[in-house]
Structures are given as structure tokens and as C-alpha cells.
């Protein structure tokens, strides 16, 4: 899997449908075919970054998976 923000492959799984990019420090949530992107704030809250990505970029097929 590649990060839709920085294209890094340094992605960790932190929950059932949640992933974390260790390169650009964003959290990804997969819900069906949609991927939501969040910035983790200093206090641990999440701020949505979905408005920075167009709908095509947020679609699950854009996350490149590798075996």
C-alpha cells in the first residue's frame, strides 16, 4: 500500500480499517471504496484533510497495494 499523500510505502495498520503513514504522519481510514485522510494534531485529535484530495484521489483503487 502507498500513501495517497506522499507515496511512501511506510504504512502501518493501527486498527481494523485504519492505517498510519510514518513518513508524512497522517492517518488513513478505509470505509468501503472511500479513503479518508486525517492529520493527527498535537493533542491527539484528528483534523480531516479530505478537502485537499479530489474524489478520484480518495478512492480506494488509488491506494496501490502490493503483495
The first five atom37 places (N, CA, C, CB, O) and aatype in JSON, in Angstrom:
{
  "aatype": [20, 20, 20, 20, 20, 20, 20, 20, 20, 20, 20, 20, 20, 20, 20, 20, 20, 20, 20, 20, 20, 20, 20, 20, 20, 20, 20, 20, 20, 20, 20, 20, 20, 20, 20, 20, 20, 20, 20, 20, 20, 20, 20, 20, 20, 20, 20, 20, 20, 20, 20, 20, 20, 20, 20, 20, 20, 20, 20, 20, 20, 20, 20, 20, 20, 20, 20],
  "atom_mask": [
    [1, 1, 1, 1, 1],
    [1, 1, 1, 1, 1],
    [1, 1, 1, 1, 1],
    [1, 1, 1, 1, 1],
    [1, 1, 1, 1, 1],
    [1, 1, 1, 1, 1],
    [1, 1, 1, 1, 1],
    [1, 1, 1, 1, 1],
    [1, 1, 1, 1, 1],
    [1, 1, 1, 1, 1],
    [1, 1, 1, 1, 1],
    [1, 1, 1, 1, 1],
    [1, 1, 1, 1, 1],
    [1, 1, 1, 1, 1],
    [1, 1, 1, 1, 1],
    [1, 1, 1, 1, 1],
    [1, 1, 1, 1, 1],
    [1, 1, 1, 1, 1],
    [1, 1, 1, 1, 1],
    [1, 1, 1, 1, 1],
    [1, 1, 1, 1, 1],
    [1, 1, 1, 1, 1],
    [1, 1, 1, 1, 1],
    [1, 1, 1, 1, 1],
    [1, 1, 1, 1, 1],
    [1, 1, 1, 1, 1],
    [1, 1, 1, 1, 1],
    [1, 1, 1, 1, 1],
    [1, 1, 1, 1, 1],
    [1, 1, 1, 1, 1],
    [1, 1, 1, 1, 1],
    [1, 1, 1, 1, 1],
    [1, 1, 1, 1, 1],
    [1, 1, 1, 1, 1],
    [1, 1, 1, 1, 1],
    [1, 1, 1, 1, 1],
    [1, 1, 1, 1, 1],
    [1, 1, 1, 1, 1],
    [1, 1, 1, 1, 1],
    [1, 1, 1, 1, 1],
    [1, 1, 1, 1, 1],
    [1, 1, 1, 1, 1],
    [1, 1, 1, 1, 1],
    [1, 1, 1, 1, 1],
    [1, 1, 1, 1, 1],
    [1, 1, 1, 1, 1],
    [1, 1, 1, 1, 1],
    [1, 1, 1, 1, 1],
    [1, 1, 1, 1, 1],
    [1, 1, 1, 1, 1],
    [1, 1, 1, 1, 1],
    [1, 1, 1, 1, 1],
    [1, 1, 1, 1, 1],
    [1, 1, 1, 1, 1],
    [1, 1, 1, 1, 1],
    [1, 1, 1, 1, 1],
    [1, 1, 1, 1, 1],
    [1, 1, 1, 1, 1],
    [1, 1, 1, 1, 1],
    [1, 1, 1, 1, 1],
    [1, 1, 1, 1, 1],
    [1, 1, 1, 1, 1],
    [1, 1, 1, 1, 1],
    [1, 1, 1, 1, 1],
    [1, 1, 1, 1, 1],
    [1, 1, 1, 1, 1],
    [1, 1, 1, 1, 1]
  ],
  "atom_positions": [
    [[0.85, -1.17, 0.0], [0.0, 0.0, 0.0], [0.89, 1.23, 0.0], [-0.96, 0.0, 1.22], [1.9, 1.28, 0.7]],
    [[0.52, 2.23, -0.78], [1.23, 3.5, -0.82], [0.36, 4.61, -0.26], [1.68, 3.84, -2.25], [-0.86, 4.6, -0.46]],
    [[0.96, 5.53, 0.41], [0.26, 6.68, 0.97], [-0.23, 7.58, -0.17], [1.18, 7.47, 1.94], [0.54, 7.9, -1.08]],
    [[-1.51, 8.0, -0.12], [-2.01, 8.89, -1.18], [-1.43, 10.3, -1.08], [-3.52, 8.96, -1.13], [-1.56, 11.08, -2.02]],
    [[-0.81, 10.63, 0.04], [-0.25, 11.96, 0.23], [1.2, 12.05, -0.23], [-0.36, 12.37, 1.69], [1.56, 12.94, -0.99]],
    [[2.04, 11.11, 0.24], [3.47, 11.21, -0.04], [4.02, 10.03, -0.86], [4.22, 11.31, 1.24], [5.2, 10.02, -1.2]],
    [[3.18, 9.05, -1.16], [3.54, 7.86, -1.94], [4.51, 6.93, -1.21], [4.15, 8.27, -3.24], [5.1, 6.05, -1.84]],
    [[4.68, 7.12, 0.08], [5.55, 6.24, 0.86], [4.89, 4.88, 1.04], [5.88, 6.88, 2.23], [3.67, 4.76, 1.07]],
    [[5.72, 3.86, 1.17], [5.22, 2.51, 1.46], [5.32, 2.21, 2.96], [6.01, 1.46, 0.65], [5.03, 1.09, 3.39]],
    [[5.73, 3.2, 3.75], [5.91, 3.03, 5.19], [4.57, 3.25, 5.9], [6.99, 4.02, 5.72], [4.41, 4.21, 6.66]],
    [[3.62, 2.34, 5.66], [2.27, 2.43, 6.19], [2.09, 1.33, 7.24], [1.2, 2.29, 5.06], [2.44, 0.17, 7.01]],
    [[1.55, 1.72, 8.39], [1.27, 0.75, 9.45], [-0.22, 0.65, 9.7], [2.0, 1.14, 10.73], [-0.96, 1.62, 9.54]],
    [[-0.65, -0.53, 10.1], [-2.06, -0.74, 10.41], [-2.26, -0.46, 11.89], [-2.52, -2.2, 10.04], [-1.58, -1.04, 12.73]],
    [[-3.21, 0.44, 12.22], [-3.44, 0.8, 13.61], [-4.83, 0.42, 14.09], [-3.23, 2.29, 13.8], [-5.15, 0.58, 15.26]],
    [[-5.65, -0.09, 13.2], [-7.0, -0.52, 13.54], [-7.57, -1.36, 12.42], [-7.9, 0.69, 13.83], [-6.9, -1.63, 11.42]],
    [[-8.82, -1.79, 12.6], [-9.46, -2.65, 11.61], [-9.45, -2.03, 10.22], [-10.88, -2.94, 12.03], [-9.12, -2.71, 9.25]],
    [[-9.79, -0.77, 10.12], [-9.83, -0.07, 8.83], [-9.0, 1.21, 8.88], [-11.28, 0.26, 8.44], [-9.25, 2.15, 8.13]],
    [[-8.02, 1.25, 9.77], [-7.22, 2.45, 9.96], [-5.74, 2.17, 9.74], [-7.46, 3.03, 11.35], [-5.22, 1.13, 10.15]],
    [[-5.08, 3.12, 9.08], [-3.67, 3.0, 8.77], [-2.97, 4.31, 9.1], [-3.46, 2.61, 7.28], [-3.61, 5.36, 9.19]],
    [[-1.65, 4.25, 9.27], [-0.86, 5.43, 9.62], [0.37, 5.48, 8.73], [-0.47, 5.43, 11.12], [1.06, 4.47, 8.57]],
    [[0.65, 6.64, 8.17], [1.85, 6.82, 7.36], [2.95, 7.38, 8.24], [1.57, 7.76, 6.14], [2.83, 8.47, 8.8]],
    [[4.03, 6.62, 8.37], [5.14, 7.03, 9.21], [6.05, 8.05, 8.51], [5.95, 5.83, 9.62], [6.95, 8.6, 9.14]],
    [[5.81, 8.31, 7.25], [6.63, 9.29, 6.53], [6.06, 10.71, 6.61], [6.76, 8.89, 5.07], [6.79, 11.67, 6.84]],
    [[4.73, 10.83, 6.44], [4.13, 12.17, 6.49], [3.17, 12.33, 7.67], [3.4, 12.47, 5.19], [2.53, 13.37, 7.82]],
    [[3.07, 11.29, 8.5], [2.34, 11.36, 9.77], [0.85, 11.66, 9.62], [2.96, 12.39, 10.64], [0.29, 12.46, 10.38]],
    [[0.2, 11.02, 8.65], [-1.24, 11.16, 8.51], [-1.9, 9.81, 8.77], [-1.61, 11.68, 7.1], [-1.28, 8.76, 8.65]],
    [[-3.16, 9.88, 9.14], [-3.94, 8.68, 9.38], [-4.92, 8.5, 8.23], [-4.69, 8.75, 10.74], [-5.51, 9.46, 7.74]],
    [[-5.1, 7.25, 7.81], [-5.99, 6.91, 6.71], [-7.06, 5.98, 7.24], [-5.22, 6.26, 5.52], [-6.76, 5.03, 7.96]],
    [[-8.31, 6.25, 6.89], [-9.42, 5.38, 7.27], [-10.08, 4.89, 6.0], [-10.44, 6.11, 8.19], [-10.47, 5.7, 5.15]],
    [[-10.21, 3.57, 5.86], [-10.82, 2.97, 4.69], [-12.25, 2.58, 5.05], [-10.01, 1.73, 4.19], [-12.48, 1.83, 6.0]],
    [[-13.21, 3.1, 4.29], [-14.62, 2.79, 4.5], [-15.2, 2.4, 3.15], [-15.4, 4.02, 5.14], [-15.59, 3.26, 2.35]],
    [[-15.27, 1.1, 2.89], [-15.72, 0.63, 1.58], [-14.71, 0.99, 0.53], [-17.1, 1.23, 1.23], [-13.56, 0.56, 0.58]],
    [[-15.14, 1.8, -0.44], [-14.25, 2.23, -1.53], [-13.66, 3.61, -1.28], [-15.02, 2.24, -2.85], [-12.89, 4.11, -2.11]],
    [[-13.99, 4.25, -0.16], [-13.53, 5.61, 0.13], [-12.42, 5.6, 1.17], [-14.71, 6.47, 0.61], [-12.48, 4.85, 2.15]],
    [[-11.43, 6.43, 0.95], [-10.34, 6.6, 1.9], [-10.41, 8.02, 2.43], [-8.96, 6.3, 1.24], [-10.39, 8.98, 1.66]],
    [[-10.48, 8.15, 3.75], [-10.46, 9.47, 4.38], [-9.07, 9.69, 4.96], [-11.56, 9.6, 5.5], [-8.45, 8.77, 5.48]],
    [[-8.59, 10.93, 4.86], [-7.24, 11.28, 5.28], [-7.33, 12.29, 6.42], [-6.4, 11.84, 4.09], [-8.08, 13.26, 6.34]],
    [[-6.56, 12.06, 7.48], [-6.59, 12.92, 8.66], [-5.18, 13.29, 9.1], [-7.34, 12.24, 9.8], [-4.25, 12.49, 8.99]],
    [[-5.05, 14.52, 9.59], [-3.81, 14.96, 10.23], [-3.98, 14.74, 11.73], [-3.47, 16.47, 9.9], [-5.02, 15.1, 12.29]],
    [[-2.98, 14.16, 12.37], [-3.03, 13.96, 13.81], [-2.46, 15.22, 14.48], [-2.23, 12.67, 14.24], [-1.3, 15.57, 14.26]],
    [[-3.28, 15.88, 15.29], [-2.87, 17.1, 15.97], [-2.05, 16.77, 17.21], [-4.09, 17.94, 16.36], [-2.0, 15.61, 17.63]],
    [[-1.4, 17.77, 17.8], [-0.56, 17.57, 18.98], [-1.31, 16.97, 20.15], [0.05, 18.88, 19.4], [-0.74, 16.21, 20.94]],
    [[-2.6, 17.3, 20.27], [-3.39, 16.79, 21.4], [-4.01, 15.42, 21.09], [-4.49, 17.78, 21.76], [-4.74, 14.87, 21.91]],
    [[-3.71, 14.87, 19.91], [-4.2, 13.55, 19.54], [-5.49, 13.55, 18.74], [-4.4, 12.75, 20.76], [-5.92, 12.5, 18.27]],
    [[-6.12, 14.71, 18.58], [-7.33, 14.77, 17.78], [-6.99, 14.69, 16.3], [-8.12, 16.06, 18.08], [-5.85, 14.92, 15.9]],
    [[-7.98, 14.36, 15.51], [-7.79, 14.24, 14.07], [-8.47, 15.39, 13.34], [-8.33, 12.91, 13.56], [-9.61, 15.74, 13.66]],
    [[-7.79, 15.96, 12.38], [-8.35, 17.0, 11.51], [-8.43, 16.43, 10.1], [-7.49, 18.32, 11.55], [-7.44, 15.94, 9.56]],
    [[-9.61, 16.51, 9.5], [-9.81, 15.95, 8.17], [-9.01, 16.72, 7.12], [-11.29, 15.95, 7.8], [-8.96, 17.95, 7.14]],
    [[-8.39, 15.97, 6.23], [-7.68, 16.55, 5.09], [-8.36, 16.18, 3.78], [-6.21, 16.08, 5.08], [-7.8, 16.37, 2.71]],
    [[-9.58, 15.64, 3.89], [-10.29, 15.18, 2.69], [-10.51, 16.29, 1.68], [-11.62, 14.59, 3.08], [-10.55, 16.03, 0.47]],
    [[-10.65, 17.54, 2.14], [-10.87, 18.63, 1.22], [-9.64, 18.94, 0.36], [-11.29, 19.86, 1.97], [-9.74, 19.67, -0.63]],
    [[-8.48, 18.41, 0.74], [-7.25, 18.61, -0.04], [-7.09, 17.61, -1.17], [-6.06, 18.54, 0.87], [-6.28, 17.81, -2.08]],
    [[-7.87, 16.52, -1.11], [-7.79, 15.48, -2.12], [-9.08, 15.48, -2.92], [-7.54, 14.09, -1.47], [-10.17, 15.54, -2.35]],
    [[-8.98, 15.4, -4.25], [-10.18, 15.32, -5.06], [-10.79, 13.93, -4.92], [-9.87, 15.64, -6.55], [-10.12, 13.02, -4.41]],
    [[-12.01, 13.73, -5.33], [-12.71, 12.46, -5.16], [-11.97, 11.29, -5.8], [-14.1, 12.55, -5.73], [-11.97, 10.19, -5.26]],
    [[-11.36, 11.52, -6.95], [-10.64, 10.44, -7.62], [-9.44, 9.99, -6.79], [-10.19, 10.87, -9.01], [-9.14, 8.8, -6.75]],
    [[-8.76, 10.92, -6.14], [-7.58, 10.59, -5.35], [-7.96, 9.86, -4.07], [-6.79, 11.84, -5.01], [-7.17, 9.08, -3.54]],
    [[-9.17, 10.09, -3.56], [-9.6, 9.49, -2.3], [-10.21, 8.1, -2.49], [-10.6, 10.4, -1.62], [-10.54, 7.44, -1.51]],
    [[-10.34, 7.66, -3.72], [-10.94, 6.34, -3.98], [-9.93, 5.25, -3.64], [-11.4, 6.22, -5.46], [-8.73, 5.42, -3.85]],
    [[-10.41, 4.14, -3.13], [-9.56, 3.04, -2.7], [-8.62, 2.52, -3.8], [-10.41, 1.91, -2.21], [-7.47, 2.22, -3.48]],
    [[-9.03, 2.41, -5.05], [-8.11, 1.9, -6.07], [-6.84, 2.74, -6.2], [-8.81, 1.83, -7.4], [-5.83, 2.24, -6.7]],
    [[-6.86, 3.99, -5.79], [-5.67, 4.83, -5.87], [-4.61, 4.38, -4.86], [-6.05, 6.28, -5.64], [-3.42, 4.61, -5.09]],
    [[-5.02, 3.76, -3.77], [-4.03, 3.22, -2.84], [-3.43, 2.0, -3.51], [-4.67, 2.86, -1.45], [-4.12, 1.0, -3.7]],
    [[-2.2, 2.07, -3.84], [-1.55, 0.98, -4.56], [-1.17, -0.1, -3.57], [-0.32, 1.47, -5.35], [-0.36, 0.14, -2.68]],
    [[-1.74, -1.28, -3.73], [-1.42, -2.38, -2.85], [-0.38, -3.28, -3.51], [-2.68, -3.17, -2.49], [-0.36, -3.45, -4.73]],
    [[0.47, -3.84, -2.67], [1.46, -4.78, -3.15], [1.36, -6.05, -2.34], [2.89, -4.19, -3.06], [0.92, -6.02, -1.18]],
    [[1.74, -7.15, -2.92], [1.67, -8.44, -2.22], [2.84, -8.65, -1.31], [1.6, -9.58, -3.2], [2.94, -9.68, -0.65]]
  ]
}
